[in-house]
């Protein structure tokens, strides 16, 4: 198993710069600790909430991070393709590939949440699929080409520059429970990106769909909340009162509610006890992740969730350091 991070920005700062600076510090530390890749949330105008410190263009932040790191690969997690012209996405990704020196991973998704005023040009998933094909064509075409698509038809399409990485940057796809998206990722050779609030049994089912469609398990990226401290009791103390409001209001953590309980019971402590989050001393965290990995049948990269004001900044940094020192080396032996 390899280690990455999912910087899922949600800090509630009144000024965006404060959040961006904290996110940057975490990713610089991740690079110094040898973490191999980072996916950075893009929360634009087409999501169901608006916060003053959200990041509507992850590619800009990717280039900022690349300038102050050495080896970590970086990508948006994710761009909602139906809401952008594919040639613009392809061009910006190619520029990022050059500016990062080939350390860029593209990240695409269908997108969720509210729509802009007026309807989209068509079905959101159909638009996503056409956008993927058009982006790949724009990246790899040797000369201008015509595109006879349903949503973005045109003549003499071309982008400059072409990607530095040949034939194109690696691509991650946000995958929920849609079998079609998982099958597309498998057929295209993309990396499925699986979010941190999805229960283990659903992750297992999703990976199975991806593998049956021809995908390799080592391409799968799974995000999970991981926090290392002296003990489970200490971890609960440090994480007590951590903000879960956005997840609760959207119902994303409802699958963890036991019969007879309600959303009011969904605290950080409750989710640790339910095994949804892997928090505590190094041995406890290792055992929890290993059990999850085996239940899922194996996957390639564990993405640690960052970008949250859970605990203090110093405690979060200590947790990452402790994890990479005492847990990650033991996880390396887990192989698909």
N, C-alpha and C positions, 0 to 999 in steps of 0.2 A: 504493500500500500504506500502511495505517495501522499504528500500533504500539500494542500493549497489553502486559500482563504476565500471567503465570500464576504466582501465588505458591503453589508446590507444597511446602508446609512439610515439612521433613525435616532437623532440625538436631541432634537427639540431646542436647538439654539436659535436665538432671535436673529443672529447674523450668520449668513452662510459661511463666511470665512472661518469662523470658529470651528464649525463642523468639518470643513475641508481640511483645516490644519490638524485636527485630531485624527481624521482618517488617514492623512498623509503620514503622520508619525507612526501609526500602527503598521502601515505597509512598508515603511522604511525598516522598522524592526523586523517584520516578516522576512524581508530580503536579507537582513543581517543574520537571521537565524537559519537561513538556508531553505526556507519555504519556497516551493518551486513555481507556484502560479497564484494569481489573484484575479477574481471576478468582482467587478465594481457595479453596484446597483445603479440603474438609470431610472430616476423617478421624474418623468417629464409631465407635460400638461395633460397627458392621456391616462392618468391614474386616478383612482377614486379619492384621493386626498391631496391637499396642497399644504406644504410646510415651508416656512421661510428659508430653511437651510437645506432643502432637497437639492439633488444633483440632477439637472435635466439633460446634461450632456457628458456622459462618462468618458467619451473619447478625449475630451479636453483634459480631464483629470488624469487619464492614463498617461498622456504625454508628460504631464507635470511629474508624476511618480517615476516614470522611466528616467527622467533627467537626474534624479537623486538616488537611484538604485543601480545595482550592478547586474543581477542575474534573473530576477523574478520575471516571469511572463505575465502579461496584463491584458485584460479585455473587459468590455462592457457586459454587464449581466442583467438585463439584455436590452438591445434596441428593438422596439416594437415596430416591425417592418411595415405593417399596413398603413402606418401614419407618416411614412417618409418615402420620398422618391428613391427607388433602389439605386439609381446611378449616383445620387448624392451619398448614400450609405457606402456604396462601393468605393467612391472617391475618397471619402474621409477615412475609411479603413485602410486604404492603400497608403495614404499619407502617414497615418499612425504607424503602419508597418515600417516605413522608412525612418520616421522620427524616433522610434523605439529601437532601431537597429535589429529588426526582426523578432522582437520580444512581444509581438502583438497577437492576441487571439481575438477573432471576431466573435461576437455574441448576439444571436438573433432570437426573436420570439414572436408569437402571435400578438401578445399584448392583452391586458385585461383592464377593467375599470371603465370609466366614462368615455364617451366618444366626443369628438368636436361637434360644434353646431352643424346640423345637417348630417345626412347619412354618409357612410363611406361609399366608395365606388362599387362595392360588392361585398360578398361574403368575406369575413375577416380571415378565415383560414385559407380560402382560395387565393386571396391577395398575398398572404404570407408565402404560399408555395410559389407563386409566380415571381415574387420579389427575390426569393432565394435563387431561383434559376437565372434570373436576369443578372443578379450580382455576380454569380459564378461565371456567367458568360462575359460580363464586362471585365472581370479580373483576368481572364485567360485568352480573350480574343486577340489575334495578331493584327487585326485590321478592323476598321469600322464595320458595324453590322446592323442589319434591320431587325426589328423585334415586332413580331405579329402577335402581341399578347392581348389579353382581355382588358387589362387595367392600365398598362403603361406602353401602348404601342408607339413605335417611332422608327425613324430611318437614320442611318449613319450614326448609330450610338458608338461612343468611344469615351474612355476615361484616361486622364493623365494625372499622376503617374500610374503605371501598373504596379502591383505589389512587388516589393523587394523579395519576399518569400515566394518561392516557386513550388507548385503552380499557383498557390495562393495561401494566405494565412489559414491556420487551423480554425475551425468553426465550432462553437458550442451552441447548443439549442436548448432553450428553456423547455423542460418537459414536465407536464403535470400528469394527469391520468389519461390523456388522450392517446390511444393506441396509434392513431395516424401520425402524430408528431414523433413518437418513438420509432415507428417504422421508417419515416422519412429520414430521421437521424441515422438509422442503421444503413439505409440504402445509399446515403450520401457520404458515409464515413465520418459523420460529425460526432461531437462529444455531447451526450445528454447531460444537462445540468439539472439536478434535482434539489428542490428547495428544502430548507431546514425544518419546516413544520409538517412535512409529510410523514405519517406513521410508518414504522418499519415494515409492516405487512404490505402496505401499498408500494413502498420502495422495492420490495422483493418482487411483487407482481410486475412492476414497470420494467425492472431489469430483465425479467424473463421474457417480456414482450420484445424488448430491444434485441435480446440474444436470438430469439426465434426468427426475427427478421434479418438476421445475419450480422448483427453488431457484436463487437467484442467487449466483454465486461471490463477490460482494462481501460476502455474509453469513457466509462461512466464516472461522473463527478457527483458526489452526494454531500450536501451541506448539513452540518450538525452543530448544535450548541455544545461547546466543550469548555470547561473551566476547571483548572487545576489549583488546588489549595492544600492546606494541611490535612483536611478531613472533609467528609460530607457535611458534618455539622458546621464547620468553619465556612465552607463554600456557601451553604444556605444563609449564614449570617451575613456574609459579604454581599450576596446577591439579593438579600431581602428587599422587597419593595421595588425591584427592577420593573421598568415600564413594559407591559405587554399589551397596552390598551389597543393599539392598532391591530394586532393579531386577534384580540378578543372580539372587537367590534365587527371584524370581517368574518368571524367564525372559523378562522383557520386552525385554531387549536381545539375545536369541538371534538374531534375524534379521540382525544385523550380523556374526555370526561367519563368517569365511571358511572354505572347505573345508580340513580339516586342523587347524584351530584349535579352541579350546574356551573355555568361560566363563572359565577362568583367564587368558585373553588379553584379556579385556574390561576394559581400563584406560581412563582418560580419554585418554591419549595414543593408544591404539589407535582409539578412537571418533572422535577428531579426524582421524586419518589416513584413516579410512574415510569421512569426510565426513558422519558422523552429527551432529556438533556443529560449529558455525561459530565458530572461535576463531583469533585471531591479530591481525595489524595491520588497520586499517580497510579497506584495499583487498581483502585476502584475505577478510574477513568479508563485505563487500559482494558480491564475486564469487560466493561460495558461496551466499548467500541468493538472489541474482538467478538463479543457475542452478537452484536448487531451485524457485523461483517459476515459472520458465518450464517446467520439467519437469512441475509440477503443473497447468499451464494457467492459473495465476492464482488468487488468493484475496484476501480483504478485509483481514484483520488478522494480522500476525505477533505472537505472544505470546512475549515473552522470559521464560524460566524463572527465577524467583527463589525465595527461601526455602530455599536450600541453603548449607551451609558449605563451599563450593568456593572456595578462595583465602581471603584475609582480608576482613574487612568493608570495609576501605579499598580493596582491589583490586576488589571487586565494585562499589563505588560509582563508582570511576574508570572501570570498564568501561562502566557505564550512561551516564555522562556523555560518554565518548568516542563511544559508539555514537550517542547522540542528536545529537552535534555533527557527526560526520564520516561516518556511515553512513546514518542515517535520512533526512536530506534527499535523498540520492540515490535511496532506495527509493520516495520519494513519486511518482516518475515512472512506476513500475510500476502499470499499471491493467488491470483485467479488462475 
